Amino acid sequence: MTVEIYPGLTVGGIGTLPLDVVQRDGGLKVLQDMLSGDLPAPPMCRTLAFSMREVEDGRVVFSGMPSADHLNPLGTVHGGWTATVMDSALGCAVFSVIKPGEAYTTIEFKLNLVRPVLPGMGEVFCEGKIVHRGRTIATSEAWLRDKNGKLLAHGTETCAIFPIENLMR
């Protein structure tokens, strides 16, 4: 079932990932299957109007459409919206290098919001890249830009890598 996230962006469905598939296939294959629509996008993508657009080993691109639904009291897009899009790109850059049998979780992230994100500015794009992948820790970096390439925010993230069995209780 195709779901429209915002005009011009659809996903193959909404839901959570089957952990046995993640355990079997590893991060890159799972992300590729999400992108192709064979696995669902997470529910928050529909709520916050963003989703993954590209994936390769160590790199992802997300796009989002900030709107009036995401405003803070002063009329700019809430920093939490930006942080969620960026955490997704930062985390999925790490997810793309997760091996079968592994899982990951964010343990720290830092963002710099350098320009306001405004409703009506159109699509924004967030590219996340792996910086380092160790045995139990990985780091990534990301940049959020408007459709003209102007930098809106940048940040880094640290993720823990652990056996996926820890999630399968």
Rosetta blueprint (number, residue, H / E / L):
1 M L
2 T L
3 V E
4 E E
5 I E
6 Y E
7 P L
8 G L
9 L E
10 T E
11 V E
12 G L
13 G L
14 I E
15 G L
16 T L
17 L L
18 P L
19 L H
20 D H
21 V H
22 V H
23 Q H
24 R H
25 D H
26 G L
27 G H
28 L H
29 K H
30 V H
31 L H
32 Q H
33 D H
34 M H
35 L H
36 S H
37 G L
38 D L
39 L L
40 P L
41 A E
42 P L
43 P H
44 M H
45 C H
46 R H
47 T H
48 L H
49 A L
50 F E
51 S E
52 M E
53 R E
54 E E
55 V E
56 E E
57 D L
58 G L
59 R E
60 V E
61 V E
62 F E
63 S E
64 G E
65 M L
66 P L
67 S L
68 A H
69 D H
70 H H
71 L E
72 N L
73 P L
74 L L
75 G L
76 T L
77 V E
78 H L
79 G H
80 G H
81 W H
82 T H
83 A H
84 T H
85 V H
86 M H
87 D H
88 S H
89 A H
90 L H
91 G H
92 C H
93 A H
94 V H
95 F H
96 S L
97 V L
98 I L
99 K L
100 P L
101 G L
102 E E
103 A E
104 Y E
105 T E
106 T E
107 I E
108 E E
109 F E
110 K E
111 L E
112 N E
113 L E
114 V L
115 R L
116 P L
117 V L
118 L L
119 P L
120 G L
121 M L
122 G L
123 E L
124 V E
125 F E
126 C E
127 E E
128 G E
129 K E
130 I E
131 V E
132 H E
133 R E
134 G L
135 R L
136 T L
137 I E
138 A E
139 T E
140 S E
141 E E
142 A E
143 W E
144 L E
145 R E
146 D E
147 K L
148 N L
149 G L
150 K L
151 L E
152 L E
153 A E
154 H E
155 G E
156 T E
157 E E
158 T E
159 C E
160 A E
161 I E
162 F E
163 P E
164 I H
165 E H
166 N H
167 L H
168 M L
169 R L
